[in-house]
Amino acid sequence: MLDFFSHGERVRDYCLRHGITFRDTSPRSLVLIPPNLEALVGLFARFEGETFGVRAGGPLVAGDATLEGELARRGVDAYHHAYSNYLFCALCDFENGFLTVLTTRLWASEIIRRARPALDGLPVSVSRPS
């Protein structure tokens, strides 16, 4: 799932125009069902200056009303109390060059091993914080 918790109206409009499935969680935020790769690339390109979240595993299908309400209210800070319910939560801030993964189930080495090939050829550095 992709969580957008600011500029909801612009994201909502983009999704409607491009056929991307989403669910409104508040007037300011929405949850996007992961689109196909082409739509995902377009979405990231359009909103590369926005901070958004990603969740995997856990209560995705039924929704997580508690977390989604907190995302609308607190933004990225809402993940702090919820990430242990998921395989991982991630904070994406592409404009400033950050992807922060919050997890109790994946080792940093596993995340790096999987991220490096996907980012090969891009001007990014994959590293473990010290």
Buried (B, 14 or more C-beta within 10 A) or exposed (E): BBBBBBBBEEBBEBBEEEEBEBEEBEEBBBBBEBBEEEBBEBBBEEBEEBBBBBBBEBBBEEEBEEBBBBBBEEBBEBBEEBBEBBBBBBBBBBEEEEBEBBBEEBEEEEBEEEBEEEEEEEEEEBEEEE
